[in-house]
């Protein structure tokens, strides 16, 4: 296990800041096998890029992937937030006392990314999506598998009576951010996922991402 703040040798928890550029090296350094059971990614930021690079560049093939999505991005739009070289998560917490809001990717973008990597979307949770590697399904299927609209309807049904869960599957933008910080799954898979933030001020990063 990897965390950017904590470590615990008793449970094999190590401290690293995982980025799209170093995540494959981190896994190799810790001798993670290429095929393993569960990959859980929750970095409040660029976890979708970690997944993409682990599979595309590292050759890793976890059977199940659990990955955080952005509940505020329209579920039916293929949209993802570009990778900034700034440590956005830490900056938002340290300066504003809150997690970044403009991070990660939409449900549809992650579904499309998963398909390209050989995975099927099988469940939408309160903050995470669950994918199963297609060849691990052995011909079986889940209700509304790979269908964001159907899975959202199922999630809303399961959340009935629990208002705190009904915010899942946003159907529109609260406030659409600048186009330059957005990309989509096809562009990301072709390598176009970085934000050109060399001339961005610290204040602009906070204003845009937090």
N, C-alpha and C positions, 0 to 999 in steps of 0.2 A: 504494500500500500504506500501511496505517496501523498503528502500534504505539504503545503507551502509554509505552514506555521508550526506544526507539531511533529513530534517523533516519539516512538515507543518501541524499543527493541524487543519487548516481550511479545508484541503482536506483529512484528516486522513492518512497523510504520516508519518510513524515512521522510526526511525533510528536503524537498526540492520545489522550485517553482517550475512546473511543467509548461512548456510552450510548444507551439507547432514545430519549432526548429530543433528542440532538444529531446522531445518525448521518445523518439525511437531509440536514441542513444541511452536514455535513462532506462528503458526497458531492457536493452541489451546488457547494460552495465549490471543490472540486477538479475540477469539470467532468467528473464521471463520466457517461458516456452512459447513458440509461435501459435500453438493451438492450446487453448485453455477454456474454462467453463464460462466465467462471467467477467465482463469488463464494465465497471461502473464509473461514469465520468460526471463529476459535479464540481466545476471550477468557477462557477458564476461568471463565465466569460466565453472562452474559446474552445470548449470541450468538443464541439463538432469538428474543429480542425485537428484536434488531437486524435480523434477517431479516424478521420480521413487519412492522416499521415501514418498512423500506426498500421492501417490496412494496406494503403497504397505503397508507401515507402518501406515500411518495416516488414511487410508480409505476415502480420499477426492476424489470426483468424479466431477470435473468441466466439463461442457458440451463442452466447447471449450478450447483448449490449444494453445497458441502462444508461440513458443520457438525458441531462437536463435540457429543457427547451424554454423559450421565452413565451410566457403565457400572455404577454401584451402584444405580440406580433400576430397579425391576422393569420389564423390557422390555415386558410386556403390559398395564401399567397406564397410563392416560392421566394423567400427573402431571408437573408442572413446578414449579420453585422460583420463588417470587415475587421481583420486583425490589426490592432494598433500596437506599435512597439512600446507604448507606455504601459506600465503595470496598472491598468485601469481599476481592477478590483481593489487593490491596496490604496490607490489614490482616493477613490470614492469613500472608502471606509475611514481613512486617516483624516481627510479634510472636511467631509460632510456627514460622517457618521452613518452612512447608509450604503447598501449594495448598489452597484451599477444597474441601471434599468435598460440601457440600450446594449444588449449583449446577446450572444448565442444565435439561434435561428428559429424559424417558424416550424410548425409541425410538418407542413408540406415540403419545405426545403429539406428537413431531416429525413422524411420518407423517401424523397428522390435520391438523396445521398446514400441512404441505406440500400436502396435498390441497386445503385451503381456498384456498391461494395459487396453485393450478394446477400442482403438481409431483408427480412420482411418485418414490417411494423405490425405488432400484435396487440399493443395496449397503450392507452393514454392515461397516465396518472396525474396527480395534482401538480407535479412539477417535472416529472420524468416520463420519457417514452421508453418502451421496451421493444427491442428488436430480437429476432431469432435468425440465426444464419439459415438461409433457405435450404441448404442440403442437410441440415439437422432436423428439419420438419418431417422428412421421410414421407412426403405425400399428404401429411395432415395439414389442416388449416384452422385458423381461429376465426370467430365471428368478426365480420367486417375487416378482415386482414388487409393491410395495405391501403385502406380506404379512410383517409382523414375525416371526411364528413360522417361516415358511418361510425367510426370509433369515437368521434366527438359526441354523437347522439347517444351512444352507449355510455360514455363517461358522464354525460348530464343525467341520464337515467339513474346511474349508480349513485350520483351525488344528491339525489332528491332528498330534501329535508336538511341538507348540510350546506348552508348558503356560502360558507367559506370556500367550498370547492367549485362553485358555479362559475367562477371567473375563468375557468379553463376554456380553451378554444375561442379566443377573441375573434369577433367577426368584422372588425374594422380597426382603424388606427385611432388611438387617443390623440396623438399628435405626430404626424409623420416627420421623421428626421431628415436632415440633409441627404440628398441622393448619393453624395460621394462616400458615405460611410456604409452603404448597402451593396450587397452582391447577391448572387443566387447560386443554386447548387451546381448548375452546369459550368458557370464561370469559375467557381471555386475548384471544381474537379480538374479544370484546365490550368489551374495555378493562379487565377486572378482572385485573390482573397485578401490581399494586404491593403491597408490604408496608407496613402501617401501623406504621412503626418509630420514630415521633417520640418515644416514651417508652422506647425500648430503650437499655439501657446498653451501653457499649463492650464490657464483659465478656460480656454476653449475645449480642452479635453474634458474637464470637469462638467462644463455646461452641456456638452454633447452626449456624454456617456452616462453621467450620474443622474 
